[in-house]
Amino acid sequence: MSTQPIPRTQNAVAAALPPAQRMEFYREMGEATPETIGHVLTNWWLLVQVAGDPRTARTAAAVKAGTAPGRPAPAVMRELRERGQ
């Protein structure tokens, strides 16, 4: 079963999120600077892409529950930005 990719736009990402996550998305987008807004959009777009794909839904659920191994992607992305990478 193939899923349609979600366009990497603010409206498409917001529409793909449940209401509680949508509010967090809008908060992060509203706090973003011109330098970071693309990173915020990409982080959320990746989240909806993974959560919307049945092949990765179990992993997405584990991430949401905080039971997945590893470190959260937003933390890694933030660290990379802070290092200038």
N, C-alpha and C positions, 0 to 999 in steps of 0.2 A: 504494500500500500504506500503510495507516494503522497506527500503533503505538498501543498503549494507554498512556496517561500513567501514570507511576509516582507513587504517593501520596507526598506530602512528609512522610514519617515516617522516623524513624531505622531501623526494621526494614526498611521497603521499600527505602530507599536502600542499606543494607548488603547486602541480598539481591541487588541488581542489580549489585553490584561484584564484580570478580574478587578472589580471596583476598588478593593483595598490596595492592591498593588498599583493601580492606575493613579491613585492619589499620591503614593510615594514617588512614582515616575514623574508626575507633574511637579512635585516639590523639588526633586533633584534637578529637573530641567530648568525650573525657575531660579535655582541657586547657582546654576552653572555660569561660568564666565565664557567669553568668546573662545578662549583657549581650551576649555574643558567640555563644552557642550557636545562636541562630536564624540568624545569618549563616553559621556553619559548615555547618549543615544545608542551607541554601539553596544554598551554593556546590557542595556535593557533589550535591545533587538536580539542579541545572542540568547538572552534568557527566554524570550518568547519563541524563538526558533527551536531551542532545545525542548522546552516544555510542550510545544505543539507537535513534536515529532513522536509518534508512538514507539519508535525504536529507542528513544532516549527518555521516555516519560518516567520510567522507574528511577533513573538516575536523577532526573529533575525533582522528583518527589523526595528523594533522599537529601538532596541539597536543601530543599525548602524546609525539611524537617530537622536539618542540622546534623544528620547522621552520615553524610557522605564523607569518605576519606579526603584528606587534603585540605587546602586553604581556600577560602572564598575568592572567586575570581575578582570581585570589586576590590578586595584588599590587595591582591597581586597587581591589578591594573593601577591602583593608586600609588603603590610603591614604585612601579616602573615610571609613572609620570613624575614622581618626586625625584627620581634619579636622572630624569631627562631622557629616558629611553622610549 
